[in-house]
Amino acid sequence: MYKNPIILFGIVLPLFGIFAVIGGVYIVKTRMTESFAKKTGEYKTYTMSQKAAMETEEQVRFQREHVARWKENLSAETSSTMRTHLKAISEKLPPKEFQETNFDPSSEKTGLGAVSTQKSSQIRLGLRGTYRAVQRALLELETRMPQLQLQEMKVSPSDQNSLLNFQLTYTAWEN
């Protein structure tokens, strides 16, 4: 008569309770393990990105002093700056070896400037001179004005024996 209630309340329900507690502990432990693994992965990602940011900051730190100069170069009026630089360059070179024949600034966008949202202008430049003198002049000009991008260059012989005619088209990137 008391055998069924004793089995039910003495063995089955306590076993059911023990299994429920063990199952609950297992679920909580699994969730904690997953949460720990996720947070550990996020921390590793954070520390790696922090390290990469510090390395990038270290590399950029040396360039910061040049940013003001670069911004000044980009915000200066390109055609007058180019005229000034060409005049200074031509004074260094012998007049028989280097002559400016054409200077045509234009605000018209062509080439890469037409497909870019960056502000730019077009400058057509004509030079006559020896290959070496023009090469030195262009090196000096492009060093002084790094925002220039050579778009087109035509070289043809001149009437004078040792001189060449150069027709250049530059895209000048502006701020």
Sine and cosine of phi, psi and omega as CSV:
sin_phi,cos_phi,sin_psi,cos_psi,sin_omega,cos_omega
0.00,0.00,-0.70,0.72,0.02,-1.00
-1.00,-0.04,0.05,1.00,-0.06,-1.00
-0.92,0.39,-0.73,0.69,-0.01,-1.00
-0.91,0.42,-0.74,0.67,0.03,-1.00
-0.90,0.44,-0.57,0.82,0.01,-1.00
-0.92,0.39,-0.68,0.73,0.03,-1.00
-0.90,0.44,-0.69,0.72,-0.03,-1.00
-0.92,0.40,-0.80,0.59,-0.10,-1.00
-1.00,0.07,-0.35,0.94,-0.05,-1.00
-1.00,-0.10,-0.47,0.88,-0.08,-1.00
-0.85,-0.52,-0.80,0.59,-0.13,-0.99
-0.92,0.38,-0.79,0.61,-0.03,-1.00
-0.90,0.43,-0.68,0.73,0.07,-1.00
-0.89,0.45,-0.63,0.77,0.06,-1.00
-0.90,0.44,-0.68,0.73,0.05,-1.00
-0.87,0.50,-0.69,0.73,0.04,-1.00
-0.89,0.45,-0.68,0.73,0.01,-1.00
-0.90,0.44,-0.71,0.70,0.03,-1.00
-0.90,0.44,-0.60,0.80,0.03,-1.00
-0.90,0.43,-0.70,0.72,0.01,-1.00
-0.91,0.43,-0.71,0.71,0.02,-1.00
-0.88,0.47,-0.68,0.73,0.04,-1.00
-0.89,0.46,-0.69,0.72,0.03,-1.00
-0.89,0.46,-0.69,0.72,0.03,-1.00
-0.89,0.45,-0.65,0.76,0.01,-1.00
-0.89,0.45,-0.70,0.71,0.00,-1.00
-0.90,0.44,-0.71,0.70,0.01,-1.00
-0.89,0.46,-0.69,0.72,0.01,-1.00
-0.89,0.46,-0.67,0.75,0.02,-1.00
-0.89,0.45,-0.70,0.71,0.01,-1.00
-0.91,0.42,-0.64,0.77,0.03,-1.00
-0.91,0.41,-0.64,0.77,0.02,-1.00
-0.90,0.43,-0.69,0.72,0.04,-1.00
-0.89,0.45,-0.69,0.73,0.01,-1.00
-0.89,0.45,-0.67,0.75,0.02,-1.00
-0.90,0.44,-0.70,0.72,0.01,-1.00
-0.89,0.46,-0.67,0.74,0.00,-1.00
-0.90,0.44,-0.72,0.69,-0.02,-1.00
-0.93,0.37,-0.56,0.83,0.07,-1.00
-0.91,0.42,-0.68,0.73,0.05,-1.00
-0.89,0.45,-0.68,0.73,0.03,-1.00
-0.89,0.45,-0.63,0.77,0.02,-1.00
-0.91,0.42,-0.67,0.74,0.03,-1.00
-0.89,0.46,-0.68,0.74,0.04,-1.00
-0.88,0.47,-0.68,0.73,0.01,-1.00
-0.88,0.47,-0.72,0.69,-0.03,-1.00
-0.92,0.39,-0.59,0.80,0.04,-1.00
-0.92,0.40,-0.68,0.74,0.01,-1.00
-0.93,0.36,-0.57,0.83,0.06,-1.00
-0.90,0.43,-0.67,0.74,0.03,-1.00
-0.91,0.42,-0.69,0.73,0.03,-1.00
-0.89,0.45,-0.63,0.78,0.02,-1.00
-0.90,0.43,-0.64,0.77,0.01,-1.00
-0.92,0.38,-0.63,0.78,0.04,-1.00
-0.91,0.42,-0.68,0.73,0.03,-1.00
-0.90,0.43,-0.67,0.74,0.03,-1.00
-0.87,0.49,-0.64,0.77,0.03,-1.00
-0.89,0.45,-0.64,0.77,0.01,-1.00
-0.94,0.34,-0.62,0.79,-0.06,-1.00
-0.97,0.24,-0.45,0.89,-0.05,-1.00
-0.81,0.58,-0.62,0.79,-0.01,-1.00
-0.95,0.31,-0.40,0.92,-0.05,-1.00
-1.00,0.02,-0.25,0.97,-0.07,-1.00
-0.85,0.53,-0.62,0.78,-0.03,-1.00
-0.91,0.41,-0.40,0.91,0.00,-1.00
-1.00,0.06,-0.29,0.96,-0.08,-1.00
-0.88,0.48,-0.67,0.74,0.00,-1.00
-0.88,0.48,-0.67,0.74,0.02,-1.00
-0.91,0.42,-0.66,0.75,0.01,-1.00
-0.90,0.44,-0.67,0.74,0.02,-1.00
-0.90,0.43,-0.62,0.78,0.03,-1.00
-0.90,0.43,-0.68,0.73,0.03,-1.00
-0.88,0.48,-0.68,0.73,-0.04,-1.00
-0.95,0.31,-0.47,0.88,-0.03,-1.00
-1.00,0.04,-0.22,0.98,0.02,-1.00
-0.95,0.32,0.47,-0.88,0.02,-1.00
-0.94,0.35,0.87,-0.49,-0.21,-0.98
-0.91,0.42,-0.74,0.67,-0.12,-0.99
-0.92,0.40,-0.66,0.75,0.02,-1.00
-0.94,0.35,-0.59,0.81,0.05,-1.00
-0.90,0.43,-0.66,0.75,0.00,-1.00
-0.91,0.41,-0.65,0.76,0.04,-1.00
-0.86,0.51,-0.70,0.71,-0.01,-1.00
-0.88,0.47,-0.71,0.70,0.00,-1.00
-0.91,0.40,-0.66,0.75,0.02,-1.00
-0.89,0.46,-0.62,0.79,0.01,-1.00
-0.91,0.42,-0.70,0.72,0.01,-1.00
-0.91,0.42,-0.61,0.79,0.00,-1.00
-0.94,0.35,-0.68,0.73,-0.03,-1.00
-0.92,0.39,-0.44,0.90,0.05,-1.00
-0.94,0.34,-0.45,0.90,0.01,-1.00
-0.98,0.18,-0.42,0.91,-0.09,-1.00
-0.98,-0.18,0.49,-0.87,0.03,-1.00
-0.90,0.43,0.69,-0.73,-0.04,-1.00
-0.89,0.46,-0.43,0.90,0.01,-1.00
-0.97,0.26,-0.35,0.94,-0.05,-1.00
-0.98,-0.21,-0.25,0.97,-0.06,-1.00
-0.52,-0.85,0.83,-0.56,0.04,-1.00
-0.62,-0.78,0.65,-0.76,0.10,-1.00
-1.00,-0.01,0.81,-0.59,-0.05,-1.00
-0.95,-0.31,-0.39,0.92,-0.06,-1.00
-0.44,-0.90,0.64,-0.77,0.10,-0.99
-0.60,-0.80,0.92,-0.38,-0.09,-1.00
-0.74,-0.67,1.00,0.00,0.07,-1.00
-0.97,0.22,0.55,-0.84,-0.01,-1.00
-0.55,-0.83,0.62,-0.78,0.04,-1.00
-1.00,0.02,0.00,1.00,0.02,-1.00
-0.93,0.37,0.70,-0.71,0.01,-1.00
-1.00,-0.08,0.83,-0.56,0.11,-0.99
-0.67,-0.74,0.15,-0.99,0.03,-1.00
0.89,0.46,-0.70,-0.71,0.00,-1.00
-0.91,0.40,-0.52,0.86,0.01,-1.00
-0.89,0.46,-0.48,0.88,-0.03,-1.00
-0.96,0.28,-0.49,0.87,-0.06,-1.00
-0.98,-0.18,0.04,1.00,-0.02,-1.00
-0.95,-0.30,0.51,-0.86,0.07,-1.00
-1.00,0.10,-0.19,0.98,0.04,-1.00
-0.93,0.36,0.68,-0.73,0.02,-1.00
-0.92,0.40,0.71,-0.71,-0.01,-1.00
-0.47,-0.88,0.25,-0.97,0.10,-1.00
-0.67,-0.74,0.26,-0.97,-0.07,-1.00
-0.94,-0.34,0.69,-0.72,0.06,-1.00
-0.74,-0.67,0.84,-0.54,0.07,-1.00
-0.98,-0.22,0.71,-0.70,-0.12,-0.99
-0.73,-0.68,0.73,-0.69,0.06,-1.00
-0.90,-0.44,0.76,-0.65,0.00,-1.00
-0.73,-0.68,0.49,-0.87,0.10,-0.99
-0.75,-0.67,0.74,-0.68,0.01,-1.00
0.14,-0.99,-0.06,-1.00,0.07,-1.00
-0.97,0.26,0.39,-0.92,-0.04,-1.00
-0.85,0.53,-0.72,0.70,-0.05,-1.00
-0.90,0.43,-0.69,0.72,-0.03,-1.00
-0.91,0.41,-0.69,0.72,0.01,-1.00
-0.92,0.39,-0.62,0.78,0.03,-1.00
-0.89,0.47,-0.69,0.72,0.04,-1.00
-0.90,0.44,-0.65,0.76,-0.01,-1.00
-0.90,0.43,-0.69,0.72,0.00,-1.00
-0.93,0.38,-0.60,0.80,0.07,-1.00
-0.87,0.49,-0.72,0.69,0.01,-1.00
-0.89,0.45,-0.70,0.72,-0.01,-1.00
-0.89,0.45,-0.73,0.68,-0.04,-1.00
-0.95,0.31,-0.40,0.92,0.10,-0.99
-0.96,0.29,-0.65,0.76,0.01,-1.00
-0.96,0.29,-0.49,0.87,-0.04,-1.00
-0.80,-0.60,0.98,0.18,-0.05,-1.00
-0.92,0.38,-0.20,0.98,0.02,-1.00
-0.98,0.19,-0.06,1.00,0.05,-1.00
-0.99,0.16,0.66,-0.75,0.07,-1.00
-0.78,-0.63,0.87,-0.50,-0.01,-1.00
-0.93,0.37,0.84,-0.55,-0.03,-1.00
-0.98,-0.22,-0.64,0.77,-0.05,-1.00
-0.51,-0.86,0.59,-0.81,0.03,-1.00
-0.60,-0.80,0.82,-0.57,0.07,-1.00
-0.85,-0.52,0.75,-0.67,0.01,-1.00
-0.86,-0.52,0.76,-0.65,0.02,-1.00
-0.64,-0.77,0.42,-0.91,0.02,-1.00
-0.93,0.36,0.49,-0.87,0.01,-1.00
-0.99,-0.16,0.16,-0.99,0.07,-1.00
-0.90,0.43,-0.54,0.84,0.01,-1.00
-0.99,0.12,0.58,-0.82,-0.18,-0.98
-0.82,0.57,-0.84,0.55,-0.16,-0.99
-1.00,-0.04,0.05,1.00,-0.06,-1.00
-0.97,-0.22,0.43,-0.90,0.04,-1.00
-0.82,-0.57,0.48,-0.88,0.11,-0.99
-0.99,-0.14,0.75,-0.66,0.02,-1.00
-0.88,-0.47,0.79,-0.62,0.12,-0.99
-0.90,-0.43,0.91,-0.42,-0.08,-1.00
-0.88,-0.48,0.58,-0.82,0.13,-0.99
-0.80,-0.60,0.84,-0.54,-0.01,-1.00
-0.92,-0.38,0.56,-0.83,0.26,-0.97
-0.98,-0.19,0.83,-0.56,0.00,-1.00
-0.96,-0.27,0.91,-0.41,0.00,-1.00
-0.98,0.18,0.70,-0.72,-0.09,-1.00
-0.80,-0.60,0.25,-0.97,-0.01,-1.00
-1.00,-0.08,0.00,0.00,0.00,0.00
